[in-house]
Amino acid sequence: MNIYVSNLSFNVVDEDLKAFFEEYGEVSSARVITDKFTGRSRGFGFVEMPNDEEAKKAIGELDKGVVEGRPITVTEAKPREERSNSNDGGNRRSFAGSNRGGGGRY
């Protein structure tokens, strides 16, 4: 089961996250998500546990727990939504007929 953990302290690293969940069973992976430019934690992560019963117990016991003074949220991860290939964020504008580029010529 894939588990989403949010509101993590920026000091928590992958090994810490794995250790939190290993108390409840086998952890196949634990990853704190970092900013691709700064490398700094984004305050959330994902844990993969192969045994669903152990994962559900971990979610039940760790959700709303406090780690390094912060109340964390632990839930089953939702499937990732597909993103469009466009980098315009859905703001598609047509410049046809505008005066951009020297009198509308391109």
Short mmCIF file of the C-alpha atoms (twelve columns), coordinates in Angstrom:
data_MODEL
# 
_entry.id   MODEL 
# 
loop_
_atom_site.group_PDB 
_atom_site.id 
_atom_site.type_symbol 
_atom_site.label_atom_id 
_atom_site.label_alt_id 
_atom_site.label_comp_id 
_atom_site.label_asym_id 
_atom_site.label_seq_id 
_atom_site.Cartn_x 
_atom_site.Cartn_y 
_atom_site.Cartn_z 
_atom_site.pdbx_PDB_model_num 
ATOM 1   C CA . MET A 1   0.000  0.000  0.000   1 
ATOM 2   C CA . ASN A 2   1.222  3.487  -0.840  1 
ATOM 3   C CA . ILE A 3   0.896  5.934  2.069   1 
ATOM 4   C CA . TYR A 4   0.924  9.752  1.931   1 
ATOM 5   C CA . VAL A 5   2.430  11.640 4.885   1 
ATOM 6   C CA . SER A 6   2.037  15.419 5.119   1 
ATOM 7   C CA . ASN A 7   3.057  18.303 7.380   1 
ATOM 8   C CA . LEU A 8   6.482  16.806 7.976   1 
ATOM 9   C CA . SER A 9   9.198  18.875 9.603   1 
ATOM 10  C CA . PHE A 10  11.743 20.072 7.051   1 
ATOM 11  C CA . ASN A 11  14.374 18.180 9.099   1 
ATOM 12  C CA . VAL A 12  12.819 14.753 8.374   1 
ATOM 13  C CA . VAL A 13  14.779 12.720 5.803   1 
ATOM 14  C CA . ASP A 14  13.994 9.446  4.019   1 
ATOM 15  C CA . GLU A 15  15.628 7.312  6.731   1 
ATOM 16  C CA . ASP A 16  13.571 9.002  9.477   1 
ATOM 17  C CA . LEU A 17  10.340 8.466  7.574   1 
ATOM 18  C CA . LYS A 18  11.189 4.805  7.043   1 
ATOM 19  C CA . ALA A 19  11.962 4.362  10.751  1 
ATOM 20  C CA . PHE A 20  8.548  5.795  11.781  1 
ATOM 21  C CA . PHE A 21  6.780  3.106  9.752   1 
ATOM 22  C CA . GLU A 22  9.116  0.147  10.378  1 
ATOM 23  C CA . GLU A 23  7.643  -0.158 13.865  1 
ATOM 24  C CA . TYR A 24  4.459  -1.399 12.166  1 
ATOM 25  C CA . GLY A 25  5.955  -3.756 9.587   1 
ATOM 26  C CA . GLU A 26  8.037  -4.047 6.450   1 
ATOM 27  C CA . VAL A 27  8.694  -0.834 4.529   1 
ATOM 28  C CA . SER A 28  9.711  -1.288 0.905   1 
ATOM 29  C CA . SER A 29  10.391 2.417  0.346   1 
ATOM 30  C CA . ALA A 30  10.143 5.782  2.085   1 
ATOM 31  C CA . ARG A 31  10.740 9.063  0.323   1 
ATOM 32  C CA . VAL A 32  10.530 12.661 1.486   1 
ATOM 33  C CA . ILE A 33  9.727  14.849 -1.508  1 
ATOM 34  C CA . THR A 34  12.224 17.637 -2.116  1 
ATOM 35  C CA . ASP A 35  12.219 20.773 -4.224  1 
ATOM 36  C CA . LYS A 36  14.044 20.046 -7.471  1 
ATOM 37  C CA . PHE A 37  15.877 23.384 -7.439  1 
ATOM 38  C CA . THR A 38  16.844 23.823 -3.770  1 
ATOM 39  C CA . GLY A 39  16.865 20.201 -2.606  1 
ATOM 40  C CA . ARG A 40  14.915 21.278 0.492   1 
ATOM 41  C CA . SER A 41  12.074 19.136 1.815   1 
ATOM 42  C CA . ARG A 42  8.596  20.103 0.626   1 
ATOM 43  C CA . GLY A 43  7.097  18.830 3.897   1 
ATOM 44  C CA . PHE A 44  5.490  15.633 2.617   1 
ATOM 45  C CA . GLY A 45  6.458  12.162 1.557   1 
ATOM 46  C CA . PHE A 46  5.378  8.671  0.562   1 
ATOM 47  C CA . VAL A 47  5.876  5.304  2.216   1 
ATOM 48  C CA . GLU A 48  5.292  1.966  0.510   1 
ATOM 49  C CA . MET A 49  4.352  -1.014 2.686   1 
ATOM 50  C CA . PRO A 50  3.720  -4.391 0.991   1 
ATOM 51  C CA . ASN A 51  1.387  -5.716 3.723   1 
ATOM 52  C CA . ASP A 52  -1.963 -3.868 3.655   1 
ATOM 53  C CA . GLU A 53  -2.884 -4.852 7.220   1 
ATOM 54  C CA . GLU A 54  0.375  -3.457 8.592   1 
ATOM 55  C CA . ALA A 55  -0.037 -0.341 6.469   1 
ATOM 56  C CA . LYS A 56  -3.580 0.271  7.748   1 
ATOM 57  C CA . LYS A 57  -2.413 -0.139 11.329  1 
ATOM 58  C CA . ALA A 58  0.419  2.351  10.728  1 
ATOM 59  C CA . ILE A 59  -2.007 4.844  9.184   1 
ATOM 60  C CA . GLY A 60  -4.428 4.479  12.094  1 
ATOM 61  C CA . GLU A 61  -1.776 4.952  14.737  1 
ATOM 62  C CA . LEU A 62  0.417  7.600  13.095  1 
ATOM 63  C CA . ASP A 63  -2.309 9.859  11.658  1 
ATOM 64  C CA . LYS A 64  -2.600 13.035 13.768  1 
ATOM 65  C CA . GLY A 65  0.569  12.073 15.627  1 
ATOM 66  C CA . VAL A 66  3.206  14.667 16.450  1 
ATOM 67  C CA . VAL A 67  6.677  14.430 14.899  1 
ATOM 68  C CA . GLU A 68  9.263  17.087 15.822  1 
ATOM 69  C CA . GLY A 69  6.492  19.268 17.215  1 
ATOM 70  C CA . ARG A 70  4.297  19.088 14.113  1 
ATOM 71  C CA . PRO A 71  0.990  17.199 13.813  1 
ATOM 72  C CA . ILE A 72  1.338  14.961 10.765  1 
ATOM 73  C CA . THR A 73  -1.415 13.621 8.530   1 
ATOM 74  C CA . VAL A 74  -1.110 10.022 7.334   1 
ATOM 75  C CA . THR A 75  -3.503 8.630  4.704   1 
ATOM 76  C CA . GLU A 76  -3.613 6.086  1.932   1 
ATOM 77  C CA . ALA A 77  -2.138 7.772  -1.135  1 
ATOM 78  C CA . LYS A 78  -4.537 8.519  -3.961  1 
ATOM 79  C CA . PRO A 79  -3.596 7.571  -7.518  1 
ATOM 80  C CA . ARG A 80  -1.636 10.296 -9.259  1 
ATOM 81  C CA . GLU A 81  -3.695 12.351 -11.691 1 
ATOM 82  C CA . GLU A 82  -2.425 12.567 -15.233 1 
ATOM 83  C CA . ARG A 83  -0.993 15.893 -16.246 1 
ATOM 84  C CA . SER A 84  -1.321 17.442 -19.658 1 
ATOM 85  C CA . ASN A 85  1.820  17.787 -21.734 1 
ATOM 86  C CA . SER A 86  1.309  21.530 -21.946 1 
ATOM 87  C CA . ASN A 87  3.348  23.845 -19.740 1 
ATOM 88  C CA . ASP A 88  0.882  26.720 -19.990 1 
ATOM 89  C CA . GLY A 89  -1.199 25.633 -16.988 1 
ATOM 90  C CA . GLY A 90  -4.333 25.525 -19.099 1 
ATOM 91  C CA . ASN A 91  -4.125 29.186 -20.044 1 
ATOM 92  C CA . ARG A 92  -4.082 28.845 -23.783 1 
ATOM 93  C CA . ARG A 93  -4.258 32.154 -25.519 1 
ATOM 94  C CA . SER A 94  -4.297 32.826 -29.167 1 
ATOM 95  C CA . PHE A 95  -2.324 35.795 -30.371 1 
ATOM 96  C CA . ALA A 96  -3.851 35.677 -33.841 1 
ATOM 97  C CA . GLY A 97  -5.085 39.083 -34.789 1 
ATOM 98  C CA . SER A 98  -3.058 40.816 -32.104 1 
ATOM 99  C CA . ASN A 99  -0.485 43.442 -32.763 1 
ATOM 100 C CA . ARG A 100 2.316  41.346 -31.335 1 
ATOM 101 C CA . GLY A 101 5.394  40.634 -33.363 1 
ATOM 102 C CA . GLY A 102 5.326  43.684 -35.636 1 
ATOM 103 C CA . GLY A 103 1.869  44.309 -37.008 1 
ATOM 104 C CA . GLY A 104 0.627  40.776 -36.577 1 
ATOM 105 C CA . ARG A 105 3.274  39.202 -38.808 1 
ATOM 106 C CA . TYR A 106 5.154  36.194 -37.490 1 
# 
